[in-house]
Amino acid sequence: MNRRHFLKRLGAAALLGAGVSVSRSVSGVREAKGPNFVFFLVDDLGWMDLGCFGSRFYETPNVDRLAAQGMRFTNAYAACPVCSPTRASIMTGKYPARLRTTDYFGAPQPDTVQRHWTRDKPLLPARYRDRVPLEEVTLAEAFKQHGYATFFAGKWHLGPEGFWPEDQGFDFNKGGHDRGGPYGGKRYFSPYGNPRLSDGPDGEHLPDRLATETCEFIEEHRDGPFLAYLSFYSVHTPLMAREDLKAKYEAKARTIEHDGPAWGKEGDREVRLVQDHAVYAGMVEAMDQAVGKVLDALDRLDLTRETIVFFMSDNGGLSTSEGHPTSNLPLRAGKGWLYEGGIREPMIVRWPGRVQAGSVCDEPVTSTDFYPTMLEMAGLPAKPEQHLDGRSMVPLLRQQGPQKARALYWHYPHYGNQGGTPGGAIRLGDYKLIEFYEDSRVELYNLRDDLGEEKDLSAAMPEKAAQLRQMLHQWRSDVGAAMPTANPNHEI
């Protein structure tokens, strides 16, 4: 046996040990076939926006079914309180601060802020990179290199043309380009005016169309292995729902009595405190129906047992701006803020035969963790330089006990459209510290006792605050985080 064939057989044996099936090709040589992957990423979906996470208004039976068949993560985080940075973190396994992809792509740069509503703020935003560098080996590229067919549908928002899904490892791209929302044509309804998605029949609904494209890819590549990444434009603005779903939730809203006030304040912004927005509810249910369409296709094609499914949101629910469509209570604030409402996400993993159905994990995880997790699941080699800031969740999924404690970090050196200000944050164990860059003040919270971040402990626990602040500063130095600067136009 020559060295090449020996190494191939040795690799196949290793994959068998990792739970990856091995089949015989036409030539008789044994070849590994890894599990299939379906990844659902929802835009702007809040932690409380699913029935399985506690919503009593929105109806999400298909995602609830997914949770009942898999593991629900209660302390899952996006790497940023806005979209593009989190999406980049999933694709690269790296913190946005390390990549300098720290704001949504299209946000003002320090030399263009004069034309933006933030022009008179105390700080100029840090300069950010508005594309994922082609030099990065993306999640899709890593799987493609090992024989996976790769498919992307929906919102990309990770760079201009030349940096779209087809340039970053995806064989197929249905709808992914530079825009952060469905802003062409009739928006959520055909004609779409999308350069990477052909128009359907007049009035066709975008979430359903993206699900249909995903199902067709899965059926055509049913012999696998494949990675299907369905990245919804939903439930991002513009707030638009099918008329039947809007009417359904308008009627439902009239039957609900709320225990407390409907509105509160977060800084100078109004914040929604109840879930009763009929249009948004219709958008959530349409997303859920699209998820169900894909899950049903896996069942119909007898692929469920060999397909791992992920479900996640890219940032917190929109509660303080742009229509204030949802409430994240008991979490504080929402999209664009470093409070829990802006970064804690509903996350579910279904791994048939490996993950206990209906299980729950309370360990903190973050969006950089998907990359190494999926590689390990597939029995593919981990290359830490490709996913420096991620850690495999496989031990958690297999309920092998808690992993070694680690700190999670956030860096958002920008002013958010939703009212948030430049800042950074660290979570270590139960404690979370937020540093506000305008005046360097900090707030410290014990999330186990105070999920709503109502009691600032920084004055009562100065040593803990100092420890976390020092760790945050050291991390920023280690990753080369770009900082905002004083705005010379600001009037004190």
SULZI-V960300 format. One record per backbone hydrogen bond with DSSP energy under -1.0 kcal/mol. CO is the residue of the C=O (numbers start at 0). NH is the residue of the N-H. Records with the same first field share a line. If there is no record, write none. Layout:
# SULZI-V960300
CO: NH + NH
This chain:
# SULZI-V960300
1: 5
2: 6
3: 7
4: 8
5: 9
6: 10
7: 11
8: 12
9: 13
10: 14
11: 15
12: 16
13: 17
14: 19
15: 18
20: 32
22: 30
24: 27
28: 24
30: 22
35: 307
36: 227
37: 309
38: 229
39: 311
40: 231
41: 313
45: 48
49: 52 + 54
50: 53
59: 63
60: 64
61: 65
62: 66
63: 67
64: 68
69: 358
70: 348
71: 360
74: 364
75: 344
76: 366
80: 335
82: 86
83: 87
84: 88
85: 89
86: 90
87: 91
88: 92
90: 138
92: 388
94: 98
95: 99 + 100
99: 128
103: 106
108: 111 + 112
111: 114
112: 115
115: 118
117: 120
121: 486
123: 484
132: 135
135: 137
137: 141
138: 142
139: 143
140: 144
142: 145 + 147
143: 146
148: 226
149: 171
150: 228
151: 173
152: 230
157: 131
159: 162
163: 166
164: 167 + 169
171: 151
173: 153
176: 156
180: 182
183: 186
185: 188
187: 205
189: 202
190: 185
193: 196
195: 174
200: 203
203: 189
204: 208
205: 209
206: 210
207: 211
208: 212
209: 213
210: 214
211: 215
212: 216
213: 217
214: 218
215: 219
216: 220
218: 221
220: 223
224: 148
225: 36
226: 150
227: 38
228: 152
229: 40
230: 154
232: 235
233: 42
237: 239
241: 245
242: 246
243: 247
244: 248
245: 249
246: 250
247: 251
248: 252
249: 253
251: 254
252: 255
261: 272
263: 270
265: 268
268: 265
270: 263
276: 280
277: 281
278: 282
279: 283
280: 284
281: 285
282: 286
283: 287
284: 288
285: 289
286: 290
287: 291
288: 292
289: 293
290: 294
291: 295
292: 296
293: 297
294: 298
295: 299
296: 300
297: 302
298: 301
303: 306
305: 35
307: 37
308: 349
309: 39
310: 347
311: 41
316: 334
317: 325
318: 271
320: 323
327: 330
331: 340
333: 336
338: 341
339: 343
341: 315
342: 77
346: 72
347: 310
348: 70
349: 308
350: 353 + 354
355: 358
358: 71
360: 73
364: 76
365: 368
368: 372
369: 373
370: 374
371: 375
372: 376
373: 377
374: 379
375: 378
382: 385
386: 389
392: 396
393: 397
394: 399
395: 398
407: 426
409: 424
411: 413 + 422
412: 125
415: 418
419: 415
421: 436
422: 411
423: 434
424: 409
425: 432
426: 407
427: 430
429: 446
430: 427
431: 444
432: 425
433: 442
434: 423
435: 439
440: 435
442: 433
443: 456
444: 431
445: 449
449: 452
456: 460
460: 464
461: 465
462: 466
463: 467
464: 468
465: 469
466: 470
467: 471
468: 472
469: 473
470: 474
471: 475
472: 476
473: 477
474: 478
475: 480
484: 123
486: 489
